Structures are given as structure tokens and as C-alpha cells.
Amino acid sequence: VQVTGTHLVTPAQVRSAADIPAGLPLIRVNGTAVVHRVEQLRQVQSARVSRDWPDTVVISVTERVPALAVPGGHGYDLIDKDGVVVESVSEQPLDTPILALPAGSAQPAALRGNPAVYAAAVVVRELPHYLARELASVRAPSPDEVTLRLNDGVSIIWGGTDRAAEKAKE
């Protein structure tokens, strides 16, 4: 079993999740089932299985990309655009903006599938480089209420994900 596209997970972790018995004929490998098992790894966004005849199964992995950092009990949880925790780090990441959550709000596990988190990640991804490098945190109580806080303390009420180029120009 050959694995490609991994950085956050190891090929061994993917092989283990794939659970393809040694010696199983290629024709009997259920690619759909393998994809489903590999996509259960939290760092994996999607997987694709192909056969390389005569004797190799290739699993191509697309990993999740951290978009925002959420302060947690032991550091920061790095979440992707869908609110899935990709990894946890002990120190504040310099290249990932903080998602500011209201006091007493949901923990990172509850952010999965949250449309406001998705909007915040989309806005951050679409920021021009000069603005993105000044971004300290982002707040998004709803998908249409994204607010950016810059390193110098200035807040920008961005709104929703529409008209990003026009908003950046302003």
C-alpha cells in the first residue's frame, strides 16, 4: 500500500486506518470502504484510492489545512474552515489568526460545521497579503458578522464573505 499527500499524519497511520489485509488481491480491495476508513482520521479532508497493477494500492490523501487558532486549556487548537481540529499546539501560532470566541462559548469540538467559523476562515483566506500579515484575530458571531482585529488594535467590521475584493480595497 503506497500513501501520498501526508504531512500531518504518517503513511503508517493511513495504512492502519485503511485496514487492507496483506495479500488481498487488488480486485477484491473495496476502494469506497478504504476511503471511508481513511477519512475518519481527523487530519484527512479527503482520500482517493486507486490500483497500480499488478500489486499496489495507492491511497492519495488531501489533508485539512489549519485556518484559525482557538485558545484552549493547554495551548491552541488549530481548526480548518469546517471547524475541525487539525492539530493542537502549546504556543500561539504566529502565522494563524486567533478565532476570538465570546466568554463561555462553545469548545472547539462544537465548532465543527459552524457556518460562522466557515465565514471567518473564508474571509481570512481572501484577505490581501498586506492585510493578512497584520491580522491578530477574527470574530464571527454569525456568517454575516465577521470582524477583523489588526495587530495595532484597529477593528474592521468586514461583514459576510461577499465582495471581498471591494472590501479589501476600502
C-alpha positions in Angstrom: 0.0 0.0 0.0 1.5 3.3 -1.2 0.4 6.5 0.5 0.9 10.0 -0.9 0.0 13.5 0.3 0.7 13.2 4.0 2.3 15.8 6.3 0.2 15.8 9.5 -0.4 12.1 9.5 2.1 9.4 8.8 1.8 6.9 5.9 1.7 4.2 8.7 -1.4 5.8 10.2 -3.1 5.9 6.9 -2.2 2.2 6.2 -3.5 1.3 9.6 -6.8 3.2 9.1 -7.2 1.7 5.5 -7.0 -1.8 7.1 -6.2 -3.6 3.8 -5.2 -7.2 4.6 -1.8 -8.2 3.4 -2.1 -10.5 0.3 -5.6 -9.4 -0.6 -6.0 -9.5 -4.4 -6.3 -6.0 -5.9 -9.6 -6.9 -7.5 -11.1 -7.5 -4.0 -10.0 -4.2 -2.5 -13.1 -2.2 -1.7 -11.9 1.4 -2.5 -15.0 3.0 -1.2 -14.7 1.3 2.2 -11.0 2.2 2.3 -11.7 5.9 1.6 -14.4 5.9 4.3 -12.0 4.4 6.9 -9.1 6.8 6.0 -11.3 9.8 6.1 -12.1 9.0 9.7 -8.6 10.4 10.6 -9.3 13.9 11.7 -6.4 15.4 9.8 -7.7 13.9 6.5 -10.1 16.0 4.5 -10.4 13.5 1.6 -8.8 10.4 0.2 -8.7 8.7 -3.1 -7.9 5.0 -3.7 -6.5 3.7 -7.0 -4.9 0.4 -8.1 -1.5 0.3 -9.7 -1.4 -3.1 -11.3 -0.2 -5.7 -10.7 0.3 -5.3 -6.9 -0.1 -1.8 -5.5 -2.9 0.1 -3.9 -2.3 3.9 -3.9 -4.0 6.0 -1.3 -3.8 9.7 -2.1 -4.6 11.9 0.9 -5.7 15.5 1.0 -5.1 16.8 4.5 -7.0 19.5 6.2 -5.3 23.0 6.3 -5.4 25.0 9.6 -7.2 28.3 9.1 -7.8 29.6 12.6 -6.4 29.1 16.1 -8.7 28.7 19.1 -7.3 29.2 22.6 -7.8 26.0 24.7 -6.8 24.7 28.1 -3.3 23.6 27.1 -2.5 26.0 24.2 -4.3 26.4 20.9 -6.3 24.1 18.7 -5.8 24.8 15.0 -9.0 24.4 13.1 -9.8 24.2 9.4 -12.5 26.1 7.5 -15.1 23.4 8.7 -14.2 23.9 12.4 -12.4 20.5 12.6 -9.4 20.5 15.0 -6.5 19.6 12.8 -3.8 19.7 15.5 -3.1 21.2 18.9 0.0 23.4 19.7 1.3 24.7 23.0 2.2 28.2 21.9 0.3 30.8 20.0 1.0 30.3 16.2 2.4 33.3 14.5 1.0 32.5 11.1 -2.6 31.6 12.0 -5.1 34.2 13.3 -6.9 33.6 16.6 -10.6 33.0 16.4 -12.0 35.1 19.2 -14.8 33.3 21.0 -17.2 35.0 23.4 -16.6 34.1 27.0 -18.3 30.8 27.9 -18.9 29.9 24.3 -18.5 26.6 22.5 -15.4 24.5 22.8 -13.5 23.6 19.5 -15.3 20.3 19.1 -18.6 22.1 18.9 -17.3 24.4 16.1 -17.4 21.6 13.6 -19.7 22.6 10.7 -20.4 26.0 12.2 -21.3 28.5 9.3 -19.8 31.4 11.2 -16.4 29.6 11.5 -16.5 28.8 7.8 -17.2 32.5 7.0 -14.3 33.6 9.2 -12.0 31.2 7.5 -13.1 32.3 4.0 -12.6 35.9 4.9 -9.1 35.3 6.3 -8.2 33.3 3.2 -9.4 36.0 0.8 -7.6 38.9 2.6 -4.8 40.6 0.6 -1.3 39.8 1.8 -0.7 43.2 3.3 -3.8 42.9 5.4 -3.4 39.3 6.3 0.0 39.8 7.9 -1.4 42.4 10.2 -4.3 40.3 11.4 -4.3 39.4 15.1 -7.7 37.8 15.5 -11.1 37.4 13.8 -14.5 37.3 15.5 -17.6 35.8 13.8 -20.8 35.6 15.9 -22.6 34.8 12.6 -21.7 34.3 9.0 -22.6 37.9 8.2 -20.8 39.5 11.1 -17.1 38.9 10.6 -14.9 41.4 12.4 -11.1 41.5 12.0 -8.8 42.9 14.7 -5.4 44.0 13.5 -2.1 44.0 15.4 -2.3 47.7 16.1 -5.8 47.3 17.8 -7.8 48.6 14.8 -11.0 46.6 14.2 -12.5 46.2 10.8 -16.2 45.2 10.5 -16.0 43.0 7.4 -19.5 41.6 7.3 -20.1 38.5 5.2 -17.9 36.7 2.7 -19.3 38.6 -0.3 -17.4 41.3 -2.3 -14.0 40.5 -0.7 -12.0 42.5 -3.3 -14.1 45.6 -2.9 -13.9 45.4 0.9 -10.2 45.0 0.8 -9.8 48.0 -1.4 -11.8 50.1 1.0 
